[in-house]
Amino acid sequence: MDQTEVKGQTGNWEHALIRELALGAITEQRRARRWSILFRSVAVIYVLVLSAFYLSSQWEEGSLSSETHTALVDVDGVIGSDPQASADSVITGLRAAFKNDKTKAVIMRINSPGGSAVHAGYINDEMFRLRALHPNIPVYAVITDICASGGYYIAVAANKIYADKASLIGSIGVAMDGFGFVGTLERLGIERRLHTAGTHKGFLDPFSPANPEDAKHLQVVLDRVHQQFIDSVIKGRGDRLKSDPALFTGLVWSGEQSLNLGLIDAMGSSGFVAREVIGVENIVDFTHREHYFDRWAKQLGAAAAKVFMNPIPALR
């Protein structure tokens, strides 16, 4: 065999190998494309199924109830940016309850230790606004375990307040807390370096010594917010409040004590109020909650976004 034949066979072998590799790459790209399309189709179907469940759950919540009912809106947990007890969530439920023409009355069922004065103030204002727009739909606050601080700020906007004899009620005050680590840093040999533009920009810095001037200013701010709280309580409760100097000191009382102080109107649960006070035992929940399908959809959306952001493998 001469050198020309050997060289020709070697060339054929190399061309065959290159051809096999190219065909393998094409096959792999096609397979990847099919899997990508399949996954996207499954994701779309999944989203559609979740949407169907979500719409059905919204229907089941009773916001479209066709029977005369007592509307229920829960305020549960710390009032603030958390969706469960934020002003947006509570107000959304309230508006839906008042908007329904079959709503006889609204029960605000409250179980909250307080929270943001801003969020509580928003809810308080909206309750008074809705009561003025719908004078024939009374609002009753029903306290379960605790209704303190911001929780009570909300309750006083109701026509009447009911509670259990063992409920904890009150805490009409304002608090702002923090820590001071100056001594700790010194013992650890750490030097605090804070650079500011503005005389009081380092206001309440926990690593700097307390400034009496800052503390005095903060007290003025807290007193002002406290007075706003007091004004709202007086506006809501009026002459039902007893003249007791301890009322606005931040103390809490049992439901039994609160009745004697005029902080509540009577004892009773949500069921009692619906049945005996409103006269409509049919309770429909208008509480705006983040449905578990919403959480799934968010997680699915994040996963699907990654897939849709990846380009489909293309032949080059």
C-alpha positions as CSV (number, residue, x, y, z in Angstrom):
1,M,0.0,0.0,0.0
2,D,1.5,3.3,-1.1
3,Q,1.5,6.5,0.9
4,T,-1.4,8.0,-1.2
5,E,-3.8,5.1,-0.2
6,V,-2.9,5.5,3.5
7,K,-3.4,9.2,3.4
8,G,-6.8,8.7,1.7
9,Q,-8.0,6.2,4.3
10,T,-6.9,8.5,7.1
11,G,-8.8,11.4,5.5
12,N,-12.0,9.3,5.2
13,W,-11.7,8.3,8.8
14,E,-11.4,11.9,10.0
15,H,-14.3,13.0,7.8
16,A,-16.5,10.2,9.2
17,L,-15.7,11.2,12.8
18,I,-16.4,14.8,12.1
19,R,-19.7,13.8,10.5
20,E,-20.7,11.6,13.4
21,L,-19.9,14.4,15.9
22,A,-21.9,16.9,13.9
23,L,-24.9,14.6,13.7
24,G,-24.7,14.0,17.4
25,A,-24.7,17.7,18.2
26,I,-27.7,18.3,15.9
27,T,-29.6,15.4,17.6
28,E,-28.8,16.8,21.0
29,Q,-30.0,20.3,20.1
30,R,-33.2,18.9,18.7
31,R,-33.8,16.9,21.9
32,A,-33.1,20.0,24.1
33,R,-35.5,22.0,22.0
34,R,-38.3,19.4,22.4
35,W,-37.7,19.2,26.2
36,S,-37.7,23.0,26.5
37,I,-41.0,23.3,24.5
38,L,-42.5,20.5,26.6
39,F,-41.5,22.1,29.9
40,R,-42.9,25.5,28.8
41,S,-46.2,23.9,27.8
42,V,-46.5,22.2,31.1
43,A,-45.7,25.4,32.9
44,V,-48.4,27.3,31.0
45,I,-51.0,24.6,31.7
46,Y,-50.0,24.6,35.4
47,V,-50.5,28.4,35.6
48,L,-53.9,28.1,33.9
49,V,-55.0,25.4,36.4
50,L,-53.8,27.5,39.3
51,S,-55.7,30.5,37.9
52,A,-58.9,28.4,37.7
53,F,-58.5,27.2,41.3
54,Y,-57.8,30.8,42.4
55,L,-60.9,32.1,40.7
56,S,-63.0,29.4,42.2
57,S,-61.6,30.1,45.7
58,Q,-62.3,33.8,45.3
59,W,-65.9,32.8,44.5
60,E,-66.1,30.5,47.5
61,E,-64.9,33.2,49.8
62,G,-68.4,34.7,49.5
63,S,-67.6,38.1,48.2
64,L,-70.3,37.4,45.6
65,S,-72.9,36.1,48.1
66,S,-76.5,36.6,47.0
67,E,-78.0,36.2,50.4
68,T,-78.4,38.8,53.2
69,H,-75.4,38.3,55.5
70,T,-73.2,39.7,58.2
71,A,-69.8,40.6,56.7
72,L,-66.6,39.6,58.5
73,V,-63.2,41.2,58.2
74,D,-60.3,39.8,60.3
75,V,-57.5,41.9,61.7
76,D,-55.1,39.2,62.9
77,G,-51.5,39.7,64.0
78,V,-49.1,42.6,64.1
79,I,-50.4,45.6,62.1
80,G,-48.0,46.8,59.5
81,S,-46.6,45.9,56.1
82,D,-47.2,42.1,56.6
83,P,-50.0,41.3,54.1
84,Q,-52.1,39.6,56.7
85,A,-52.7,42.7,58.8
86,S,-51.6,45.6,56.5
87,A,-53.8,48.6,55.9
88,D,-54.1,47.6,52.2
89,S,-55.4,44.2,53.0
90,V,-57.8,45.2,55.7
91,I,-59.2,48.1,53.7
92,T,-59.6,45.9,50.7
93,G,-61.8,43.6,52.7
94,L,-63.8,46.4,54.2
95,R,-64.5,48.0,50.9
96,A,-65.7,44.7,49.4
97,A,-67.9,44.1,52.4
98,F,-69.6,47.6,52.2
99,K,-69.9,47.4,48.4
100,N,-71.9,44.2,48.5
101,D,-75.6,45.1,48.6
102,K,-76.5,42.1,50.7
103,T,-74.3,43.2,53.6
104,K,-76.5,43.9,56.7
105,A,-73.6,44.8,59.0
106,V,-69.8,44.4,59.3
107,I,-67.9,42.7,62.0
108,M,-64.2,43.6,62.5
109,R,-62.8,40.7,64.4
110,I,-59.6,41.8,66.0
111,N,-56.8,39.8,67.5
112,S,-53.7,42.1,67.5
113,P,-51.1,43.4,70.0
114,G,-50.8,46.5,67.9
115,G,-48.1,47.6,65.4
116,S,-47.8,50.5,63.0
117,A,-49.6,53.7,64.0
118,V,-49.6,54.7,60.4
119,H,-51.4,51.5,59.2
120,A,-53.8,51.6,62.1
121,G,-54.6,55.2,61.4
122,Y,-55.3,54.4,57.7
123,I,-57.7,51.7,58.7
124,N,-59.4,54.0,61.4
125,D,-59.9,56.8,58.8
126,E,-61.3,54.4,56.2
127,M,-63.8,52.9,58.7
128,F,-65.2,56.3,59.5
129,R,-65.3,57.2,55.8
130,L,-67.2,54.0,54.9
131,R,-69.6,54.5,57.8
132,A,-70.4,58.0,56.6
133,L,-71.0,56.7,53.0
134,H,-73.1,53.8,54.2
135,P,-74.9,55.0,57.4
136,N,-77.3,52.0,57.2
137,I,-74.5,49.5,57.6
138,P,-73.1,49.5,61.2
139,V,-69.7,48.2,62.1
140,Y,-69.0,46.2,65.2
141,A,-65.6,45.4,66.5
142,V,-65.3,42.0,68.2
143,I,-62.1,41.4,70.2
144,T,-60.8,37.9,70.7
145,D,-57.6,37.4,72.6
146,I,-56.0,40.8,72.5
147,C,-56.7,44.2,71.2
148,A,-54.0,46.5,72.2
149,S,-52.4,49.7,71.0
150,G,-52.9,49.8,67.2
151,G,-55.5,47.1,67.4
152,Y,-57.6,49.3,69.7
153,Y,-56.9,52.3,67.5
154,I,-58.8,50.3,64.8
155,A,-61.6,49.1,67.2
156,V,-62.6,52.6,68.3
157,A,-63.8,53.4,64.7
158,A,-66.6,50.9,65.1
159,N,-70.1,51.7,66.2
160,K,-69.8,49.3,69.1
161,I,-67.0,47.1,70.6
162,Y,-67.6,43.6,72.0
163,A,-65.1,41.4,73.8
164,D,-64.7,38.3,76.0
165,K,-64.3,38.9,79.7
166,A,-60.7,37.5,79.5
167,S,-59.7,39.6,76.4
168,L,-56.7,42.0,76.9
169,I,-57.6,45.5,75.8
170,G,-56.0,49.0,75.9
171,S,-52.4,50.0,75.8
172,I,-53.3,53.4,74.6
173,G,-49.8,54.7,74.3
174,V,-46.8,55.0,71.9
175,A,-43.4,53.2,72.3
176,M,-40.1,53.4,70.4
177,D,-37.3,51.2,71.7
178,G,-33.7,50.4,70.8
179,F,-30.4,49.4,72.3
180,G,-27.2,51.2,73.2
181,F,-23.8,49.4,72.5
182,V,-21.4,52.2,73.5
183,G,-20.0,50.4,76.6
184,T,-19.8,47.1,74.7
185,L,-17.7,48.6,71.9
186,E,-15.3,50.1,74.4
187,R,-14.8,46.8,76.2
188,L,-14.2,45.1,72.8
189,G,-11.7,47.8,71.9
190,I,-13.8,48.9,68.9
191,E,-13.9,52.5,67.8
192,R,-17.1,53.9,66.3
193,R,-16.6,56.1,63.3
194,L,-19.8,57.9,62.2
195,H,-19.6,60.7,59.6
196,T,-22.7,62.8,58.9
197,A,-23.9,65.9,57.1
198,G,-26.5,67.4,59.3
199,T,-26.3,68.1,63.0
200,H,-28.8,65.4,64.0
201,K,-28.3,62.9,61.2
202,G,-26.8,60.4,63.7
203,F,-30.1,60.7,65.7
204,L,-30.5,57.6,67.9
205,D,-27.4,55.9,66.6
206,P,-27.1,52.8,69.0
207,F,-23.3,53.0,68.9
208,S,-23.0,56.6,70.0
209,P,-23.7,58.0,73.5
210,A,-27.3,59.2,74.2
211,N,-27.8,62.8,73.3
212,P,-30.2,64.6,75.7
213,E,-31.3,67.0,73.0
214,D,-32.2,64.1,70.7
215,A,-34.1,62.4,73.5
216,K,-36.0,65.6,74.2
217,H,-37.0,65.9,70.5
218,L,-38.0,62.3,70.3
219,Q,-40.3,62.7,73.4
220,V,-42.1,65.6,71.7
221,V,-42.7,63.4,68.6
222,L,-44.0,60.5,70.7
223,D,-46.2,62.8,72.7
224,R,-47.7,64.1,69.5
225,V,-48.4,60.7,68.1
226,H,-49.8,59.7,71.5
227,Q,-52.2,62.7,71.4
228,Q,-53.4,61.7,68.0
229,F,-54.2,58.2,69.4
230,I,-56.0,59.7,72.4
231,D,-58.0,62.0,70.1
232,S,-59.1,59.0,68.0
233,V,-60.2,57.1,71.0
234,I,-62.2,60.0,72.3
235,K,-63.7,60.6,68.9
236,G,-64.8,56.9,68.7
237,R,-65.9,56.3,72.2
238,G,-67.1,59.8,73.3
239,D,-68.9,60.0,76.6
240,R,-68.9,56.2,77.0
241,L,-65.4,56.5,78.4
242,K,-65.1,56.8,82.1
243,S,-63.0,59.5,83.6
244,D,-60.0,57.6,84.7
245,P,-56.4,59.1,84.6
246,A,-55.0,55.6,83.9
247,L,-56.9,55.2,80.6
248,F,-54.2,56.7,78.4
249,T,-51.1,55.6,80.2
250,G,-50.5,52.5,78.1
251,L,-52.0,50.0,80.6
252,V,-54.1,47.0,79.5
253,W,-57.2,45.6,81.1
254,S,-59.3,42.5,80.9
255,G,-62.5,42.6,79.0
256,E,-64.4,42.7,82.3
257,Q,-62.5,45.7,83.5
258,S,-62.7,47.4,80.0
259,L,-66.5,47.3,80.2
260,N,-66.4,49.2,83.5
261,L,-64.0,51.7,82.0
262,G,-66.1,52.3,78.8
263,L,-63.4,50.9,76.5
264,I,-65.9,48.3,75.2
265,D,-69.7,48.2,75.1
266,A,-70.6,44.6,75.9
267,M,-69.5,41.0,76.1
268,G,-69.9,38.8,73.0
269,S,-68.3,36.8,70.2
270,S,-68.7,37.2,66.5
271,G,-71.4,34.6,66.4
272,F,-73.3,36.3,69.3
273,V,-73.1,39.7,67.6
274,A,-74.3,38.3,64.2
275,R,-77.2,36.4,65.8
276,E,-78.3,38.6,68.7
277,V,-77.3,42.1,67.7
278,I,-77.4,42.2,63.9
279,G,-80.0,39.5,63.6
280,V,-78.3,37.8,60.6
281,E,-76.6,34.6,61.5
282,N,-75.2,34.0,58.0
283,I,-71.6,35.2,58.2
284,V,-69.6,35.8,55.0
285,D,-65.9,36.3,55.3
286,F,-64.6,39.2,53.3
287,T,-61.1,39.2,54.7
288,H,-58.5,39.8,52.0
289,R,-55.9,37.1,52.3
290,E,-53.0,36.0,50.1
291,H,-54.3,32.7,48.9
292,Y,-51.9,29.7,49.0
293,F,-52.4,29.5,45.2
294,D,-51.0,33.0,45.0
295,R,-47.9,31.9,46.8
296,W,-47.5,28.9,44.5
297,A,-48.1,31.1,41.5
298,K,-45.3,33.5,42.6
299,Q,-42.9,30.6,43.1
300,L,-43.9,29.1,39.8
301,G,-43.6,32.4,38.1
302,A,-40.0,32.8,39.3
303,A,-39.1,29.4,38.0
304,A,-40.9,29.9,34.7
305,A,-39.2,33.2,34.2
306,K,-35.8,31.5,34.3
307,V,-36.9,29.1,31.7
308,F,-38.5,31.7,29.4
309,M,-35.4,33.9,29.7
310,N,-33.2,31.1,28.4
311,P,-33.1,31.1,24.5
312,I,-34.2,28.0,22.7
313,P,-31.2,26.1,21.4
314,A,-30.8,27.0,17.7
315,L,-28.9,25.3,14.9
316,R,-26.0,27.3,13.6
